[in-house]
Amino acid sequence: MLKAVIIDDEPKAIKSLLWELSNFNDDLEIIQTFTEADKAIKYINENSIDCLFLDIEMPTMDGFQLLEKLNKTDFAVVITTAYNEYAIKALKNQAIDYLLKPIDTDDLEETLNRIKKHYSQNNSSDKFEKILSSFNKKFNRRKITINTDGKLIFLEQFEILFVESDGNYCSIHTTNNKKIVVTKKLKEINLLLPEEHFFRIHNSFIINLNKIKEFLKSDGYVIIENNHKIPVSRQRKSDLLEKF
C-alpha cells in the first residue's frame, strides 16, 4: 500500500481530497495532512513516503518552493490546483501528474494508476542500479550507473565533465557535449561519484577534477575541458586547492 501526505493551506480542500481518496483505501493510506508548509517540510525530510499531494497556491510559499526545500524527492508528486496554467510547470518539476480542483473521481483513479505503474517500473530499475553501484565500488570499476527515463546509462568516469543542479533534477554534461537529465538532486548524484575524482565546487555544480584546465582564483571560476566556466563558491576555494 502506498503511503501519502497531503499539503494544502485550505482545510476544506484537504477534507474534500480525503473523501475522494476514501474510495481507494486498498491502494493508498494518507499518513499525514498539513496546512503549514514548514511543518510539512520537516515531516517529509524525516520520514519515508510514496506520494505527495501538493497544493501550489499557498500563502507562505508556493508548492514549487516547498519542493526545493526538501532533502529528497524520491516519491511521486501530484500537483493539486485550481489553475490549469500550472500544469506545464508541474511537469517540468517532475510531478507525476496534476489534478484540477474540484478533483474528479475518474481523474484521481487515473492518477493513482499512474503512480502504481511508476513504482512497478522504477522499483526494479532502482534495485538494479543499487546492485551495479555496489558491484562497481567493490571491484573498483570506473563506470557510473545513471537511472533515467526508464533506462540505465553507464558512463566512464572520464566521460563526465560536470554535473549541474536545476532544483529537483540535474544535468550531467559529458566530454562529447551531451547532456543527460536525471530526476535526482545534486546531493544524490554526489553520492554516486568517487570523491577522489569529483568535487562539489558550488551548491549547483560538481566537477571532474581531472578536467580542470585553469583556476581563476581572483574571479572565483575554474575552466574545464570544452571551455566550460564553472563558479567556485567562496567557502570551497580552500578545499579545492587542497585537492591539488
C-alpha positions as CSV (number, residue, x, y, z in Angstrom):
1,M,0.0,0.0,0.0
2,L,1.3,3.5,-0.9
3,K,1.8,5.9,1.9
4,A,0.8,9.5,1.1
5,V,0.9,13.0,2.5
6,I,-1.5,15.9,1.6
7,I,-0.3,19.6,1.8
8,D,-2.9,22.3,1.3
9,D,-3.5,25.5,3.2
10,E,-7.2,25.1,3.0
11,P,-8.7,22.5,5.5
12,K,-11.8,22.2,3.3
13,A,-9.7,21.2,0.3
14,I,-7.9,18.5,2.4
15,K,-11.2,17.2,3.6
16,S,-12.6,17.0,0.1
17,L,-9.5,15.2,-1.2
18,L,-9.6,12.8,1.8
19,W,-13.2,12.0,0.9
20,E,-12.3,11.3,-2.7
21,L,-9.4,9.1,-1.7
22,S,-11.5,7.1,0.6
23,N,-12.7,5.2,-2.5
24,F,-9.2,3.9,-2.9
25,N,-8.3,2.8,0.7
26,D,-7.0,-0.6,-0.6
27,D,-4.3,1.2,-2.7
28,L,-3.3,4.2,-0.6
29,E,-3.0,5.3,3.0
30,I,-2.9,9.0,4.0
31,I,-0.4,9.1,6.8
32,Q,-0.4,12.9,7.4
33,T,-2.0,16.1,6.2
34,F,-0.6,19.6,6.6
35,T,-1.8,23.2,6.2
36,E,1.5,24.7,7.1
37,A,4.5,24.3,4.7
38,D,7.3,24.4,7.3
39,K,5.7,21.6,9.4
40,A,5.2,19.5,6.2
41,I,8.9,20.0,5.1
42,K,10.2,18.9,8.5
43,Y,8.0,15.8,8.4
44,I,8.8,14.7,4.9
45,N,12.6,15.2,5.5
46,E,12.4,12.9,8.5
47,N,10.0,10.3,7.1
48,S,9.6,8.0,4.1
49,I,6.6,8.5,1.9
50,D,5.5,7.2,-1.5
51,C,3.3,10.0,-2.7
52,L,2.7,13.7,-2.1
53,F,-0.5,15.6,-3.0
54,L,0.7,19.2,-3.1
55,D,-1.3,22.4,-3.5
56,I,0.5,25.1,-5.4
57,E,-1.2,28.3,-4.2
58,M,-0.2,28.7,-0.6
59,P,0.4,31.9,1.4
60,T,3.8,31.4,2.9
61,M,5.5,29.6,0.0
62,D,4.1,28.0,-3.2
63,G,4.3,24.3,-3.8
64,F,7.3,24.6,-6.1
65,Q,9.3,26.5,-3.5
66,L,8.4,23.8,-1.0
67,L,9.8,21.1,-3.2
68,E,13.1,22.9,-3.4
69,K,13.4,22.8,0.4
70,L,13.1,19.1,0.6
71,N,16.2,17.0,1.2
72,K,14.8,14.2,-1.0
73,T,12.1,13.8,-3.7
74,D,12.2,10.0,-4.1
75,F,8.4,9.9,-4.2
76,A,5.6,10.6,-6.6
77,V,4.4,14.2,-6.6
78,V,0.9,15.1,-7.6
79,I,0.1,18.8,-8.0
80,T,-3.4,19.9,-7.0
81,T,-4.5,23.3,-8.2
82,A,-7.5,25.3,-9.4
83,Y,-5.4,26.9,-12.1
84,N,-4.7,25.0,-15.4
85,E,-1.6,27.1,-16.3
86,Y,0.4,25.4,-13.6
87,A,0.3,22.1,-15.4
88,I,3.3,22.7,-17.6
89,K,5.4,23.9,-14.7
90,A,4.3,20.9,-12.7
91,L,5.6,18.5,-15.3
92,K,8.9,20.5,-15.6
93,N,9.3,20.0,-11.8
94,Q,9.0,16.2,-12.3
95,A,5.4,15.9,-10.9
96,I,4.0,12.6,-12.0
97,D,0.6,14.2,-12.6
98,Y,-1.6,17.2,-11.7
99,L,-5.2,17.3,-10.6
100,L,-7.6,20.3,-11.2
101,K,-9.8,21.3,-8.3
102,P,-12.6,20.4,-7.7
103,I,-11.0,16.9,-8.1
104,D,-12.9,14.4,-10.2
105,T,-13.0,10.8,-9.1
106,D,-12.2,9.4,-12.5
107,D,-9.1,11.7,-12.8
108,L,-8.0,10.7,-9.4
109,E,-8.3,7.0,-10.3
110,E,-6.2,7.6,-13.4
111,T,-3.6,9.4,-11.3
112,L,-3.3,6.6,-8.8
113,N,-2.9,4.0,-11.6
114,R,-0.1,6.2,-13.0
115,I,1.6,6.2,-9.6
116,K,1.3,2.4,-9.2
117,K,2.7,2.0,-12.7
118,H,5.6,4.4,-11.9
119,Y,6.6,2.3,-8.8
120,S,6.3,-1.0,-10.5
121,Q,8.6,0.2,-13.3
122,N,11.1,2.0,-11.1
123,N,11.5,-0.4,-8.3
124,S,13.2,-3.0,-10.5
125,S,15.5,-0.5,-12.1
126,D,16.3,1.2,-8.8
127,K,17.3,-2.2,-7.3
128,F,19.4,-3.0,-10.3
129,E,21.1,0.4,-10.1
130,K,22.0,-0.2,-6.4
131,I,23.4,-3.6,-7.2
132,L,25.5,-2.3,-10.0
133,S,26.8,0.7,-8.0
134,S,27.7,-1.7,-5.1
135,F,29.4,-4.0,-7.6
136,N,31.4,-1.2,-9.2
137,K,32.6,0.1,-5.8
138,K,33.6,-3.4,-4.6
139,F,35.6,-4.2,-7.6
140,N,36.8,-0.6,-8.2
141,R,35.2,-0.4,-11.6
142,R,35.2,3.0,-13.2
143,K,31.7,3.0,-14.6
144,I,29.0,5.2,-13.1
145,T,25.4,3.9,-13.3
146,I,22.7,6.5,-14.0
147,N,19.0,5.7,-13.9
148,T,16.9,8.0,-16.2
149,D,13.9,7.8,-18.4
150,G,13.2,4.2,-17.6
151,K,16.7,3.1,-18.6
152,L,20.2,2.7,-17.1
153,I,23.1,4.6,-18.7
154,F,26.7,3.5,-18.0
155,L,29.3,6.3,-18.0
156,E,33.0,6.0,-17.6
157,Q,34.3,8.5,-15.0
158,F,36.4,10.2,-17.6
159,E,33.3,10.9,-19.8
160,I,31.8,13.2,-17.1
161,L,32.8,16.8,-17.2
162,F,30.5,18.3,-14.6
163,V,27.0,18.0,-13.1
164,E,24.7,21.0,-12.8
165,S,21.7,21.2,-10.5
166,D,18.4,22.6,-11.5
167,G,16.1,22.2,-8.5
168,N,14.8,18.7,-8.3
169,Y,16.8,17.4,-11.2
170,C,20.3,17.5,-12.6
171,S,22.1,17.7,-15.9
172,I,25.2,15.6,-16.4
173,H,27.5,17.2,-19.1
174,T,29.8,14.8,-20.9
175,T,33.0,15.1,-22.9
176,N,31.1,14.6,-26.2
177,N,28.9,17.6,-25.4
178,K,25.9,15.5,-24.5
179,K,23.6,16.5,-21.6
180,I,21.8,13.8,-19.6
181,V,18.9,14.9,-17.4
182,V,18.2,12.9,-14.3
183,T,15.5,13.3,-11.7
184,K,17.8,13.4,-8.7
185,K,19.1,16.2,-6.5
186,L,22.8,17.1,-6.7
187,K,23.5,15.5,-3.3
188,E,22.2,12.2,-4.6
189,I,24.4,12.4,-7.7
190,N,27.4,13.3,-5.4
191,L,27.0,10.0,-3.6
192,L,27.4,8.1,-6.9
193,L,30.6,9.8,-7.8
194,P,34.0,8.8,-6.3
195,E,35.3,11.7,-4.2
196,E,38.9,11.3,-5.2
197,H,37.9,12.4,-8.8
198,F,34.8,14.6,-8.3
199,F,34.3,17.6,-6.1
200,R,31.2,19.7,-5.3
201,I,32.6,23.1,-6.1
202,H,29.4,25.1,-5.7
203,N,25.8,24.5,-4.4
204,S,24.8,23.9,-8.0
205,F,27.9,22.2,-9.5
206,I,30.0,19.1,-9.2
207,I,33.1,18.9,-11.4
208,N,35.5,16.2,-12.5
209,L,38.8,17.3,-11.0
210,N,40.8,15.7,-13.8
211,K,39.1,18.0,-16.4
212,I,40.3,21.3,-14.8
213,K,42.4,23.4,-17.1
214,E,42.6,26.7,-15.1
215,F,41.6,28.0,-11.8
216,L,40.9,31.8,-11.8
217,K,41.3,32.5,-8.1
218,S,40.6,36.2,-8.2
219,D,37.4,35.7,-10.3
220,G,36.3,32.6,-8.5
221,Y,36.0,30.3,-11.5
222,V,37.5,27.2,-13.0
223,I,37.8,26.5,-16.7
224,I,37.4,22.8,-17.6
225,E,37.6,20.9,-20.8
226,N,35.5,22.1,-23.7
227,N,35.9,25.6,-22.2
228,H,33.2,25.4,-19.6
229,K,33.4,28.1,-17.0
230,I,32.2,26.9,-13.6
231,P,31.8,29.1,-10.5
232,V,33.6,28.2,-7.2
233,S,31.8,29.2,-4.0
234,R,33.9,31.2,-1.5
235,Q,33.6,28.5,1.1
236,R,35.0,25.8,-1.1
237,K,38.0,27.6,-2.6
238,S,40.5,26.4,0.0
239,D,39.0,22.9,-0.1
240,L,39.5,22.8,-3.9
241,L,43.2,23.9,-3.6
242,E,43.8,21.1,-1.1
243,K,42.8,18.7,-3.8
244,F,45.9,19.6,-5.7
